Amino acid sequence: MPIQIHAFLCREDNIGVLVHDPKSGACAAIDAPEEGPILRALEETGWSLSDILVTHRHGDHVEAIAPLKERFGCRIVAPLKAKGAVPQADRLVQEGDFVQVGELRADIWETPGHCDDHVSYWFAADRVLFAGDTLFTLGCGRLLEGTYPTFWASLRRIASLPDDARIYSGHDYTLSNGRFALAVEPGNAALKRRMAQAEEAKARGGFLVPTTLGEEKATNPFLRAGEPEVARAAGKEGAEPVAVFQALREWKNRF
């Protein structure tokens, strides 16, 4: 039976996600940004929380772990490198591990860049990646720890997935990301269409999460650092893609 996924807003711009295995009834939250919206989502779906899969240690992703664990007794899976920041963790995972939500299997990918402990959860059988703050619709996270080559390697790994892979990110920054993307590639027709979709979704209280990898490869400047026009816009014509990526991310920081 196919994976069931319910996405919703938490806090101001966090994306909450529930992942449900209809066969076993197991249900995981991807991160725990805020208790109230997660409880409402569980009530709306009728699902019962069995797990929380943590992508990284930042407060807006772990804030509701303690009350949810107390309420549901759910298992907490967290990155090994975030051990000290997630004391409630029942299982610590790293590259090469996998986790089951009922009969659904997710491989653990270490995707550092935004922070050193970041992991993503790749449900290969369902072609779904929960990318946390590594990759956003039309954007990527800020580099807070580590190096640009490390972050670029994480993005390149994600870019190796099938074009129809669905990407769930940890925040809805789509409109601001899109405005920056248009500054980089004002003539990108696919990007203009994507921005129109984002504005329409926002107007009705929605968001463009998930996206697909194919859509991101066509419109997300951070995955397009190897394109000559993107390099020119970043002032890095002829440079290696990693240098273009760094210039883009630093430009976005000032945008």
C-alpha positions as a LaTeX table, in Angstrom:
\begin{tabular}{lrrr}
\hline
Residue & $x$ (\AA) & $y$ (\AA) & $z$ (\AA) \\
\hline
Met1 & 0.00 & 0.00 & 0.00 \\
Pro2 & 1.38 & 3.43 & $-0.89$ \\
Ile3 & 2.77 & 5.86 & 1.64 \\
Gln4 & 0.33 & 8.50 & 2.91 \\
Ile5 & 1.65 & 12.00 & 3.61 \\
His6 & $-0.02$ & 15.04 & 5.14 \\
Ala7 & 1.79 & 18.39 & 5.14 \\
Phe8 & 0.72 & 21.50 & 7.05 \\
Leu9 & 2.11 & 24.76 & 8.41 \\
Cys10 & 3.64 & 25.14 & 11.87 \\
Arg11 & 4.91 & 28.28 & 13.56 \\
Glu12 & 5.11 & 30.98 & 10.90 \\
Asp13 & 6.76 & 29.14 & 8.03 \\
Asn14 & 7.79 & 25.65 & 9.17 \\
Ile15 & 6.34 & 22.74 & 7.25 \\
Gly16 & 5.01 & 19.97 & 9.46 \\
Val17 & 4.65 & 16.52 & 7.91 \\
Leu18 & 3.00 & 13.28 & 8.95 \\
Val19 & 4.03 & 10.05 & 7.21 \\
His20 & 1.57 & 7.17 & 7.55 \\
Asp21 & 1.89 & 3.48 & 6.74 \\
Pro22 & $-1.70$ & 2.41 & 5.99 \\
Lys23 & $-0.84$ & $-1.27$ & 6.38 \\
Ser24 & 0.52 & $-1.15$ & 9.93 \\
Gly25 & $-1.01$ & 2.13 & 11.09 \\
Ala26 & 2.41 & 3.51 & 12.08 \\
Cys27 & 2.75 & 7.28 & 11.72 \\
Ala28 & 5.85 & 9.46 & 11.92 \\
Ala29 & 6.19 & 13.20 & 12.20 \\
Ile30 & 9.13 & 14.64 & 10.31 \\
Asp31 & 10.58 & 16.93 & 12.97 \\
Ala32 & 8.42 & 18.47 & 15.68 \\
Pro33 & 8.22 & 22.23 & 15.11 \\
Glu34 & 5.08 & 22.93 & 17.18 \\
Glu35 & 2.77 & 20.72 & 19.21 \\
Gly36 & $-0.61$ & 22.30 & 18.43 \\
Pro37 & $-0.58$ & 21.98 & 14.64 \\
Ile38 & 0.74 & 18.43 & 14.88 \\
Leu39 & $-2.06$ & 17.46 & 17.25 \\
Arg40 & $-4.61$ & 19.05 & 14.91 \\
Ala41 & $-3.15$ & 17.20 & 11.94 \\
Leu42 & $-3.35$ & 13.91 & 13.82 \\
Glu43 & $-6.97$ & 14.62 & 14.69 \\
Glu44 & $-7.81$ & 15.53 & 11.10 \\
Thr45 & $-6.23$ & 12.40 & 9.66 \\
Gly46 & $-7.19$ & 10.00 & 12.44 \\
Trp47 & $-3.61$ & 8.76 & 12.60 \\
Ser48 & $-1.77$ & 7.90 & 15.83 \\
Leu49 & 1.78 & 9.14 & 16.30 \\
Ser50 & 4.32 & 6.35 & 16.68 \\
Asp51 & 7.58 & 8.07 & 15.68 \\
Ile52 & 9.32 & 11.40 & 15.22 \\
Leu53 & 12.12 & 11.51 & 12.65 \\
Val54 & 14.43 & 14.44 & 13.36 \\
Thr55 & 16.41 & 16.05 & 10.53 \\
His56 & 18.58 & 18.34 & 12.66 \\
Arg57 & 18.93 & 19.89 & 16.08 \\
His58 & 17.67 & 23.46 & 15.57 \\
Gly59 & 15.00 & 24.59 & 18.00 \\
Asp60 & 12.29 & 25.16 & 15.41 \\
His61 & 12.56 & 21.47 & 14.46 \\
Val62 & 12.76 & 19.87 & 17.92 \\
Glu63 & 10.67 & 22.19 & 20.10 \\
Ala64 & 7.67 & 19.87 & 20.43 \\
Ile65 & 9.52 & 16.58 & 20.91 \\
Ala66 & 9.24 & 16.49 & 24.70 \\
Pro67 & 5.47 & 17.12 & 24.97 \\
Leu68 & 4.68 & 14.79 & 22.07 \\
Lys69 & 6.78 & 12.01 & 23.54 \\
Glu70 & 5.08 & 12.46 & 26.89 \\
Arg71 & 1.64 & 12.38 & 25.29 \\
Phe72 & 2.14 & 9.49 & 22.84 \\
Gly73 & 5.20 & 7.60 & 24.05 \\
Cys74 & 6.47 & 7.81 & 20.48 \\
Arg75 & 9.94 & 6.70 & 19.40 \\
Ile76 & 12.37 & 9.54 & 18.67 \\
Val77 & 14.91 & 8.99 & 15.89 \\
Ala78 & 17.60 & 11.66 & 15.66 \\
Pro79 & 21.00 & 12.19 & 14.04 \\
Leu80 & 23.90 & 10.77 & 16.02 \\
Lys81 & 25.70 & 14.10 & 15.61 \\
Ala82 & 22.76 & 15.85 & 17.31 \\
Lys83 & 22.89 & 13.54 & 20.33 \\
Gly84 & 23.42 & 16.27 & 22.91 \\
Ala85 & 20.62 & 18.45 & 21.55 \\
Val86 & 17.95 & 15.73 & 21.46 \\
Pro87 & 18.11 & 14.06 & 24.88 \\
Gln88 & 14.78 & 12.30 & 24.30 \\
Ala89 & 16.19 & 10.29 & 21.38 \\
Asp90 & 15.54 & 6.55 & 21.49 \\
Arg91 & 17.65 & 5.84 & 18.42 \\
Leu92 & 20.57 & 7.75 & 16.97 \\
Val93 & 21.25 & 7.32 & 13.26 \\
Gln94 & 23.98 & 8.14 & 10.78 \\
Glu95 & 24.95 & 7.60 & 7.15 \\
Gly96 & 24.21 & 4.05 & 6.03 \\
Asp97 & 21.49 & 3.38 & 8.60 \\
Phe98 & 17.82 & 3.01 & 7.81 \\
Val99 & 14.64 & 3.43 & 9.82 \\
Gln100 & 11.25 & 1.76 & 9.50 \\
Val101 & 7.89 & 3.43 & 10.01 \\
Gly102 & 5.76 & 0.33 & 10.10 \\
Glu103 & 6.66 & $-1.33$ & 6.81 \\
Leu104 & 7.92 & 1.89 & 5.21 \\
Arg105 & 11.70 & 2.11 & 4.98 \\
Ala106 & 13.78 & 5.28 & 4.90 \\
Asp107 & 17.52 & 5.36 & 4.26 \\
Ile108 & 19.50 & 7.88 & 6.28 \\
Trp109 & 21.51 & 10.34 & 4.24 \\
Glu110 & 23.88 & 12.69 & 6.01 \\
Thr111 & 23.35 & 16.02 & 4.23 \\
Pro112 & 25.52 & 18.55 & 6.08 \\
Gly113 & 25.77 & 22.19 & 5.04 \\
His114 & 23.00 & 24.01 & 6.84 \\
Cys115 & 24.43 & 22.39 & 9.96 \\
Asp116 & 26.87 & 19.53 & 10.59 \\
Asp117 & 24.34 & 17.12 & 12.08 \\
His118 & 21.73 & 17.39 & 9.31 \\
Val119 & 20.26 & 14.20 & 7.87 \\
Ser120 & 17.60 & 13.58 & 5.22 \\
Tyr121 & 15.20 & 10.62 & 5.06 \\
Trp122 & 14.94 & 8.91 & 1.64 \\
Phe123 & 11.93 & 6.61 & 1.20 \\
Ala124 & 13.24 & 5.00 & $-1.98$ \\
Ala125 & 10.28 & 2.70 & $-2.63$ \\
Asp126 & 7.97 & 5.73 & $-2.63$ \\
Arg127 & 10.45 & 8.18 & $-4.17$ \\
Val128 & 10.05 & 10.69 & $-1.36$ \\
Leu129 & 12.84 & 12.66 & 0.32 \\
Phe130 & 12.39 & 14.63 & 3.52 \\
Ala131 & 15.19 & 17.17 & 3.10 \\
Gly132 & 14.70 & 19.37 & 6.16 \\
Asp133 & 16.59 & 22.63 & 5.71 \\
Thr134 & 19.05 & 21.37 & 3.09 \\
Leu135 & 16.88 & 22.01 & 0.04 \\
Phe136 & 13.78 & 24.19 & $-0.23$ \\
Thr137 & 11.36 & 24.79 & $-3.07$ \\
Leu138 & 13.33 & 27.25 & $-5.25$ \\
Gly139 & 16.08 & 27.57 & $-2.63$ \\
Cys140 & 18.38 & 26.00 & $-0.07$ \\
Gly141 & 19.29 & 26.55 & 3.56 \\
Arg142 & 21.85 & 28.99 & 4.84 \\
Leu143 & 25.35 & 27.67 & 5.47 \\
Leu144 & 25.65 & 27.82 & 9.26 \\
Glu145 & 28.40 & 25.23 & 9.79 \\
Gly146 & 30.97 & 23.51 & 7.64 \\
Thr147 & 32.09 & 24.53 & 4.15 \\
Tyr148 & 30.53 & 25.35 & 0.82 \\
Pro149 & 32.06 & 22.27 & $-0.86$ \\
Thr150 & 30.40 & 20.11 & 1.81 \\
Phe151 & 27.03 & 21.78 & 1.28 \\
Trp152 & 27.40 & 21.55 & $-2.50$ \\
Ala153 & 28.11 & 17.81 & $-2.20$ \\
Ser154 & 24.86 & 17.39 & $-0.24$ \\
Leu155 & 22.91 & 19.23 & $-2.93$ \\
Arg156 & 24.56 & 17.26 & $-5.72$ \\
Arg157 & 23.62 & 14.04 & $-3.98$ \\
Ile158 & 19.98 & 15.10 & $-3.82$ \\
Ala159 & 20.18 & 16.15 & $-7.48$ \\
Ser160 & 21.14 & 12.57 & $-8.39$ \\
Leu161 & 17.66 & 11.32 & $-7.45$ \\
Pro162 & 15.03 & 10.61 & $-10.12$ \\
Asp163 & 13.33 & 13.69 & $-11.52$ \\
Asp164 & 9.97 & 12.49 & $-10.19$ \\
Ala165 & 11.25 & 12.25 & $-6.61$ \\
Arg166 & 9.09 & 14.34 & $-4.30$ \\
Ile167 & 11.01 & 16.70 & $-2.03$ \\
Tyr168 & 9.52 & 17.84 & 1.28 \\
Ser169 & 11.40 & 20.72 & 2.90 \\
Gly170 & 11.32 & 22.08 & 6.43 \\
His171 & 10.09 & 25.60 & 5.59 \\
Asp172 & 7.94 & 27.46 & 3.12 \\
Tyr173 & 10.20 & 30.24 & 1.85 \\
Thr174 & 9.01 & 29.80 & $-1.73$ \\
Leu175 & 8.05 & 33.38 & $-2.60$ \\
Ser176 & 11.23 & 34.95 & $-1.24$ \\
Asn177 & 13.29 & 32.18 & $-2.82$ \\
Gly178 & 11.50 & 32.76 & $-6.10$ \\
Arg179 & 12.17 & 36.47 & $-6.09$ \\
Phe180 & 15.87 & 35.75 & $-5.70$ \\
Ala181 & 15.75 & 33.06 & $-8.39$ \\
Leu182 & 14.20 & 35.57 & $-10.80$ \\
Ala183 & 17.00 & 38.03 & $-10.04$ \\
Val184 & 19.42 & 35.29 & $-11.11$ \\
Glu185 & 17.48 & 34.08 & $-14.16$ \\
Pro186 & 14.89 & 36.68 & $-15.18$ \\
Gly187 & 14.33 & 34.93 & $-18.51$ \\
Asn188 & 13.66 & 31.44 & $-17.11$ \\
Ala189 & 10.14 & 30.64 & $-18.36$ \\
Ala190 & 9.76 & 27.58 & $-16.13$ \\
Leu191 & 10.67 & 29.71 & $-13.11$ \\
Lys192 & 8.10 & 32.36 & $-14.05$ \\
Arg193 & 5.42 & 29.65 & $-14.23$ \\
Arg194 & 6.53 & 28.25 & $-10.88$ \\
Met195 & 6.32 & 31.67 & $-9.23$ \\
Ala196 & 2.81 & 32.16 & $-10.55$ \\
Gln197 & 1.87 & 28.80 & $-9.03$ \\
Ala198 & 3.50 & 29.80 & $-5.72$ \\
Glu199 & 1.58 & 33.08 & $-5.61$ \\
Glu200 & $-1.67$ & 31.30 & $-6.37$ \\
Ala201 & $-1.00$ & 28.72 & $-3.67$ \\
Lys202 & $-0.16$ & 31.41 & $-1.13$ \\
Ala203 & $-3.36$ & 33.31 & $-1.94$ \\
Arg204 & $-5.44$ & 30.28 & $-1.03$ \\
Gly205 & $-3.42$ & 29.52 & 2.12 \\
Gly206 & $-1.32$ & 26.75 & 0.59 \\
Phe207 & 2.31 & 26.20 & $-0.34$ \\
Leu208 & 4.42 & 24.46 & $-3.00$ \\
Val209 & 5.62 & 21.62 & $-0.78$ \\
Pro210 & 6.29 & 19.02 & $-1.94$ \\
Thr211 & 8.16 & 19.94 & $-5.06$ \\
Thr212 & 9.78 & 17.48 & $-7.44$ \\
Leu213 & 13.45 & 17.20 & $-8.22$ \\
Gly214 & 12.74 & 17.79 & $-11.89$ \\
Glu215 & 10.99 & 21.07 & $-11.10$ \\
Glu216 & 13.89 & 22.14 & $-8.90$ \\
Lys217 & 16.52 & 21.30 & $-11.52$ \\
Ala218 & 14.66 & 23.55 & $-13.93$ \\
Thr219 & 14.07 & 26.49 & $-11.57$ \\
Asn220 & 16.20 & 26.41 & $-8.41$ \\
Pro221 & 19.37 & 28.48 & $-8.91$ \\
Phe222 & 21.29 & 26.52 & $-6.30$ \\
Leu223 & 20.85 & 23.31 & $-8.29$ \\
Arg224 & 21.64 & 25.20 & $-11.51$ \\
Ala225 & 25.09 & 26.46 & $-10.51$ \\
Gly226 & 26.56 & 24.53 & $-13.43$ \\
Glu227 & 24.52 & 26.50 & $-15.98$ \\
Pro228 & 26.53 & 29.20 & $-17.82$ \\
Glu229 & 23.81 & 31.84 & $-17.46$ \\
Val230 & 23.63 & 31.27 & $-13.70$ \\
Ala231 & 27.40 & 31.53 & $-13.38$ \\
Arg232 & 27.35 & 34.81 & $-15.34$ \\
Ala233 & 24.63 & 36.23 & $-13.11$ \\
Ala234 & 26.70 & 35.36 & $-10.04$ \\
Gly235 & 29.81 & 37.00 & $-11.50$ \\
Lys236 & 31.55 & 33.63 & $-11.75$ \\
Glu237 & 31.57 & 32.91 & $-15.49$ \\
Gly238 & 33.82 & 29.92 & $-16.20$ \\
Ala239 & 34.16 & 28.99 & $-12.53$ \\
Glu240 & 33.53 & 25.56 & $-11.06$ \\
Pro241 & 29.91 & 25.01 & $-9.97$ \\
Val242 & 30.87 & 24.92 & $-6.29$ \\
Ala243 & 32.29 & 28.45 & $-6.57$ \\
Val244 & 29.12 & 29.57 & $-8.33$ \\
Phe245 & 27.05 & 27.97 & $-5.58$ \\
Gln246 & 29.02 & 29.85 & $-2.92$ \\
Ala247 & 28.56 & 33.15 & $-4.76$ \\
Leu248 & 24.82 & 32.50 & $-5.12$ \\
Arg249 & 24.35 & 31.61 & $-1.46$ \\
Glu250 & 26.28 & 34.68 & $-0.30$ \\
Trp251 & 24.26 & 36.84 & $-2.71$ \\
Lys252 & 21.04 & 35.37 & $-1.33$ \\
Asn253 & 22.21 & 36.17 & 2.21 \\
Arg254 & 22.32 & 39.85 & 1.22 \\
Phe255 & 19.20 & 39.79 & $-0.97$ \\
\hline
\end{tabular}
